[in-house]
Amino acid sequence: MSGFIARRLLQGVVLLCLVATIVFFLGRLTGNPVDMILLEDASAEDRAALIATLGLDGPLYEQFFIFIGNALQGDLGTSIRMRQPAADAFFSRLPNTLAVIPWALLLAMSVGIPLGVLAALNRGTFIDRMVGTVAVLGVATPSFWLGVLLIFVFSVELGWLPSGRMGGPSHYVLPVITLSAFLVAGFTRLVRSSMLEVMDSEYVKLARIKGLSEFVVVWKHCLRNALIPVLSLWGVFIGNLITGAIVTETVFAWPGVGRLTYEAVIFRDFPLLQATIILKAVLILSINLMVDILYAYVDPRIRLT
Amino acid sequence: MKTRLPLKNWLLASSLVVLGFMPAMAQNQTGTLIFAVESLGGQTLDPILEGRPGNATYQAVMYDSLAGFDFAKGGVGPGVAERWVLSDDGLNWTFHIRPGQKFHNNDPLTAHDVKFSLERQMAPNSLAAAAAVMRRTIKSMDVIDDLTLRVNTVSPQIGLPAGLSRAVAPEGAIMPKDYLEKVGEEEFRRKPVGSGPWRFVRSVPGDRIEFEAVSYPHWRGTPHFKNLHLLLVPEESTRVAMVRTGEAAIASIGPEAMLSASRSGLEVLAVPGTMQAMYQFYGTYRPEFKNSPVNNARVRQALSLAIDRQQIIDHIMNGRASMPFPLATFGYTEYLTHERWEKWAKEAFRYDPVMAKKILAEEGYPNGFELNFANTALPGTQFMVDIGTAIADMWTKVGVRVKLRHYEWGSFAPLLRGDQAPLVGGGSMYRTAGRPDVPWRYNSALNPEGVGERLLGDATTCEETCKEFLQVHRALSAERDVAKRTALTDRMVELIAGTWLAVPIIEGMGYYAINTRRVGQFDAIPGRHELGDVFERIPRAEQKPWKK
């Protein structure tokens, strides 16, 4: 097991180095924060002075090595716009993003898993097709559109829920539904196919021959085993939720890391952009590592491959 | 028999009257004014770290500016300084500070604070947009007494007071010297202190900034509400929804949301003269474009005649925009013969596709020509992209084959620097913010020695018009006589209008959706999109209902 974890950690470090390099150079290809700050009539000297103030002077490779050197010491730079450590800005917003993720996952699983089982049990029937349609709709519906629609119906027309912003429990309802819509579809399709595979297996036939009730066969024996592949997708889904929160956070004015990243891109705040992408990558890699370890624990065959 | 009260008795009596009113005034401030806005910029309350829009939206709330606004017609008016005088040799400005001002920590606001603030704005670590310009033009500052400051400049700077007014730029924001020196920059950024009609309460990053009204009379107006919350709500439809549900009283919107907002019963406030949507051509003077159609002023005029501005006003701006004045001029522009230019614009900016085709034919392009055009929009002005697309379509109708390319603003801005390679020989959309001072904008667009757009020429090529522009602009920068200054401004506008290099399309407005059950009727400042200097004058709904 320790060898398995060491391999995964090493892969993670390599991946992080790649992410850091790509985000550093790609960010700089898209423009310069100086152009967003300086007045139009600024002279070449004014521009040079501001570039120096922001630490953007010097050759690119030199800036890169300074950035990597500082990053290795835990310093991801200072946000150009906010003039605060970029990592601090990220961690001050991260709890807001993480606050909705468990609820979105919970909702997605409580709806997606039963729907997947239902579809598998009624393979080829009208119910199966209906569930399939729901799954396709969940994947195909753009979250910004769904979010705006939900606000219009439940906030503006019915007046039941707030339109947005972080607050009490009622503020979570619409963002959680919006975030989970995509995941419901994912869980449904995965559980369906996994269930169909399991239901054809020998031990399920044996359980039925033994005279166990259909309820026990389906919900205890089939579903437990069908959920193993679902576990492996948790890491991917949580990653999707963290990186894909930009749209939901924008629509619902939710002050999370998604919007922070978007603002960093728009204003060419390189240190903040680098910090948010790298820290998100660390977060996703850690979650995936945990899921891998859990998966290897649940299914020992994984450790051997 | 007449009895004369000694001066100190008058002062005592007046103080008692003021003290008697103060609790009543504080009692009269109730409720929370909630404003939803698409961006809070860097959400930093330190004026040296924020640009113009952020400053005008949320820093203006708590900081006063050295020069302020003319609230009635727009442009520059009294601020922290109630008046300012230029010396005979034009090399220094004397600012006379309004007496009796204080910061939120009760420190008096004096000329020492003003000097300190300006020096801080121009310091090397300042991110203020005009910091470098201030360093170049301001030689030194002398505090004459507590209420008088002299600013010495390296050359005559007629536009200096305007540059230190929020009507133009954020660099005039006044900060408390003693407090800042005592607590240091970091603490000041956590607990900022200003002298405006609202004091800082707290800032929740990415979410909101909260202010509380001062309870004493303020020269900008004493707030009617007790609290002011500025909410960051990036999505426009969410902002409109929040105003409809009453979660916010006012929200900034774009022209595309105006119809839905007014149909749903909201009041829509349009602030006149906040910007010009325009297009301009680059590098036409360069030798390689000598025979290019866009190097021909008549061809460029034909392109303007092919634009149906009224269609754009009606269909993209939903009727809430107006025909423009010439480049960067507005109804509130200083030192300009407005009637002349209004008349000129009406004729020059007419829609005349027949004439456009005729001119193109006369100039040797009966079948049109190919034109590279970059479409872009500054953050918050998404409608600019629609306008760019519309004019490209209108040009197509007179035979011009437009190769339209779309750029996000952050990617477009760097193209204006250096050799402007992707832009030269073609055009782009652009925007001019509503400002009362014309020379500033003309300098940034046309100065061949600058690093701006350099539309007339560059360091190596500066022909007749370019040379005359430089001459007029320099004369304007030093001219103190109002009549001569107006004549010079008119000449500069005339010179550039005749080139058809930078052509206004429409004069835009700033738009707000308002829940009339939450706030009473108010007017914004003409030409000033942001409401940072307006909140204190917004009444509560019961104080002044909206007239329908």
Chai-1 contact restraints between the chains, C-beta under 6 A:
chainA,res_idxA,chainB,res_idxB,connection_type,confidence,min_distance_angstrom,max_distance_angstrom,comment,restraint_id
A,T30,B,S411,contact,1.0,0.0,6.0,A-B,restraint_1
A,G31,B,G410,contact,1.0,0.0,6.0,A-B,restraint_2
A,G31,B,S411,contact,1.0,0.0,6.0,A-B,restraint_3
A,G31,B,P414,contact,1.0,0.0,6.0,A-B,restraint_4
A,N32,B,P414,contact,1.0,0.0,6.0,A-B,restraint_5
A,D35,B,A413,contact,1.0,0.0,6.0,A-B,restraint_6
A,D35,B,P414,contact,1.0,0.0,6.0,A-B,restraint_7
A,I37,B,L127,contact,1.0,0.0,6.0,A-B,restraint_8
A,I37,B,A129,contact,1.0,0.0,6.0,A-B,restraint_9
A,L38,B,A129,contact,1.0,0.0,6.0,A-B,restraint_10
A,L39,B,A129,contact,1.0,0.0,6.0,A-B,restraint_11
A,L39,B,A130,contact,1.0,0.0,6.0,A-B,restraint_12
A,E40,B,S444,contact,1.0,0.0,6.0,A-B,restraint_13
A,E40,B,G452,contact,1.0,0.0,6.0,A-B,restraint_14
A,D41,B,N443,contact,1.0,0.0,6.0,A-B,restraint_15
A,D41,B,S444,contact,1.0,0.0,6.0,A-B,restraint_16
A,D41,B,G450,contact,1.0,0.0,6.0,A-B,restraint_17
A,D41,B,G452,contact,1.0,0.0,6.0,A-B,restraint_18
A,A42,B,A132,contact,1.0,0.0,6.0,A-B,restraint_19
A,A44,B,V451,contact,1.0,0.0,6.0,A-B,restraint_20
A,D46,B,A132,contact,1.0,0.0,6.0,A-B,restraint_21
A,A49,B,A132,contact,1.0,0.0,6.0,A-B,restraint_22
A,R81,B,G42,contact,1.0,0.0,6.0,A-B,restraint_23
A,M82,B,G42,contact,1.0,0.0,6.0,A-B,restraint_24
A,M82,B,T44,contact,1.0,0.0,6.0,A-B,restraint_25
A,R83,B,L49,contact,1.0,0.0,6.0,A-B,restraint_26
A,S92,B,P205,contact,1.0,0.0,6.0,A-B,restraint_27
A,R93,B,G206,contact,1.0,0.0,6.0,A-B,restraint_28
A,V148,B,S237,contact,1.0,0.0,6.0,A-B,restraint_29
A,I151,B,A241,contact,1.0,0.0,6.0,A-B,restraint_30
A,S155,B,A241,contact,1.0,0.0,6.0,A-B,restraint_31
A,S155,B,T245,contact,1.0,0.0,6.0,A-B,restraint_32
A,V156,B,A241,contact,1.0,0.0,6.0,A-B,restraint_33
A,V156,B,R244,contact,1.0,0.0,6.0,A-B,restraint_34
A,S163,B,T238,contact,1.0,0.0,6.0,A-B,restraint_35
A,S163,B,A241,contact,1.0,0.0,6.0,A-B,restraint_36
A,S163,B,M242,contact,1.0,0.0,6.0,A-B,restraint_37
A,S163,B,T245,contact,1.0,0.0,6.0,A-B,restraint_38
A,S163,B,E247,contact,1.0,0.0,6.0,A-B,restraint_39
A,G164,B,T238,contact,1.0,0.0,6.0,A-B,restraint_40
A,T250,B,P234,contact,1.0,0.0,6.0,A-B,restraint_41
A,T250,B,E235,contact,1.0,0.0,6.0,A-B,restraint_42
A,V251,B,E235,contact,1.0,0.0,6.0,A-B,restraint_43
A,V251,B,T238,contact,1.0,0.0,6.0,A-B,restraint_44
A,A253,B,V233,contact,1.0,0.0,6.0,A-B,restraint_45
A,A253,B,T238,contact,1.0,0.0,6.0,A-B,restraint_46
A,P255,B,G206,contact,1.0,0.0,6.0,A-B,restraint_47
A,P255,B,D207,contact,1.0,0.0,6.0,A-B,restraint_48
A,R268,B,G410,contact,1.0,0.0,6.0,A-B,restraint_49
